[in-house]
Amino acid sequence: MMDQLDVGKETLFADLGSGDGTLLIAAALRGAQCLGYELSEELNRTAMARAEAAGVGCQVTLLQEDFMTSDVLSALKNLGRCRPDPPSPTKPCNGAPMVVAMYLLQDALYRLQPSI
């Protein structure tokens, strides 16, 4: 999946329902800045411990929030603001590609569509 999406050091990667962080870690190991949404505090702890053990903890941000009521796009863009090159008004993410991963039922996808 990461190859097909060409995930790399310029990528801003979000996983909606990030669970134990498997996709976040895979993307971070390729250099991506990653954002995970997960409601479970236990899974967030597990994900961060796994990211730190893999040496990519500084590239992973976990939010214990409902992505259905969060501004996912703004949060993802803010990851781009953490990059060494300052963002410009025309390229808030320094032109970085964005990837949003999700494994959701069709109804949830339809509800999410207006916000991303």
VEXDRENGU-33850 format. One line per field, with one value per residue (C-alpha): residue number from 1; residue in three letters; x, y, z. Coordinates in Angstrom, 1 decimal. Layout:
N
seq: (NUM	...);
type: (Ala	...);
x: (X	...);
y: (Y	...);
z: (Z	...);
***
This chain:
116
seq: (1	2	3	4	5	6	7	8	9	10	11	12	13	14	15	16	17	18	19	20	21	22	23	24	25	26	27	28	29	30	31	32	33	34	35	36	37	38	39	40	41	42	43	44	45	46	47	48	49	50	51	52	53	54	55	56	57	58	59	60	61	62	63	64	65	66	67	68	69	70	71	72	73	74	75	76	77	78	79	80	81	82	83	84	85	86	87	88	89	90	91	92	93	94	95	96	97	98	99	100	101	102	103	104	105	106	107	108	109	110	111	112	113	114	115	116);
type: (Met	Met	Asp	Gln	Leu	Asp	Val	Gly	Lys	Glu	Thr	Leu	Phe	Ala	Asp	Leu	Gly	Ser	Gly	Asp	Gly	Thr	Leu	Leu	Ile	Ala	Ala	Ala	Leu	Arg	Gly	Ala	Gln	Cys	Leu	Gly	Tyr	Glu	Leu	Ser	Glu	Glu	Leu	Asn	Arg	Thr	Ala	Met	Ala	Arg	Ala	Glu	Ala	Ala	Gly	Val	Gly	Cys	Gln	Val	Thr	Leu	Leu	Gln	Glu	Asp	Phe	Met	Thr	Ser	Asp	Val	Leu	Ser	Ala	Leu	Lys	Asn	Leu	Gly	Arg	Cys	Arg	Pro	Asp	Pro	Pro	Ser	Pro	Thr	Lys	Pro	Cys	Asn	Gly	Ala	Pro	Met	Val	Val	Ala	Met	Tyr	Leu	Leu	Gln	Asp	Ala	Leu	Tyr	Arg	Leu	Gln	Pro	Ser	Ile);
x: (0.0	2.8	4.5	1.3	0.6	4.3	4.4	7.7	9.4	7.2	3.9	1.4	-0.3	-3.5	-5.2	-8.8	-9.3	-5.5	-5.8	-2.4	-0.6	0.5	-0.2	1.2	4.4	4.8	4.3	6.6	9.4	9.2	9.7	6.1	4.6	1.7	-1.6	-3.8	-7.3	-8.3	-10.9	-9.3	-6.8	-5.3	-4.8	-3.2	-0.8	0.0	0.5	2.8	4.9	5.2	6.1	8.8	10.2	10.4	12.3	9.5	7.7	8.6	6.8	3.6	0.8	-2.1	-5.4	-8.0	-10.9	-13.8	-12.6	-16.2	-16.5	-12.9	-11.4	-9.1	-7.9	-6.8	-5.0	-3.2	-2.2	-0.8	1.5	3.0	3.6	6.0	8.4	11.7	10.7	8.1	4.7	3.6	0.1	-0.3	1.2	0.2	1.8	4.8	3.1	3.3	1.1	-1.6	-2.8	-5.8	-6.2	-9.4	-11.2	-14.8	-18.2	-19.9	-22.3	-19.3	-17.6	-20.6	-20.9	-17.2	-17.1	-18.0	-15.1	-12.2);
y: (0.0	2.5	1.8	2.3	5.6	6.7	7.5	9.2	11.9	14.7	12.9	13.9	10.7	10.4	7.2	7.5	4.8	4.1	1.3	-0.1	2.3	-0.3	2.0	5.1	3.3	2.0	5.5	7.1	4.5	5.9	9.5	10.6	12.9	11.0	11.7	9.1	9.3	6.7	6.8	4.1	5.4	2.0	1.6	5.1	4.1	0.9	2.8	5.4	2.7	0.8	4.0	4.9	1.4	1.7	5.0	7.1	8.4	12.0	11.6	10.3	12.4	10.6	12.3	10.6	12.2	11.3	12.0	12.4	15.6	16.8	19.0	16.3	18.4	21.3	18.9	17.3	20.6	21.6	18.7	20.3	23.4	21.5	20.9	22.7	24.9	27.5	27.2	29.9	31.2	29.4	26.1	25.6	22.2	23.1	21.3	18.0	15.1	14.0	10.5	9.6	6.0	4.5	1.2	2.2	1.0	2.6	4.7	6.1	7.0	8.9	10.9	11.7	12.8	16.5	17.1	15.8);
z: (0.0	0.9	-2.4	-4.4	-2.7	-2.9	0.8	1.6	3.5	2.0	2.8	5.4	6.4	8.5	9.7	10.8	13.4	13.8	16.3	17.3	14.9	12.3	9.2	11.0	11.8	8.2	6.8	9.4	8.6	5.1	6.5	6.5	9.2	10.6	12.4	14.0	15.3	17.8	20.5	22.6	25.1	25.5	21.7	21.6	24.3	22.4	19.1	20.6	22.4	19.2	17.3	19.8	19.8	16.0	16.3	14.7	17.8	16.8	13.5	14.9	16.5	18.1	18.9	21.1	19.2	17.1	13.5	12.5	14.5	14.1	11.4	9.9	7.0	9.2	11.6	8.7	7.3	10.7	10.5	7.4	9.4	11.6	8.7	8.5	5.6	6.7	4.9	2.5	2.2	-1.1	0.0	3.7	3.7	1.6	-1.3	0.6	-0.7	1.8	2.3	4.4	5.3	6.6	6.9	7.4	6.6	3.7	5.9	7.8	4.5	3.3	6.6	6.5	2.8	3.4	5.8	3.8);
***
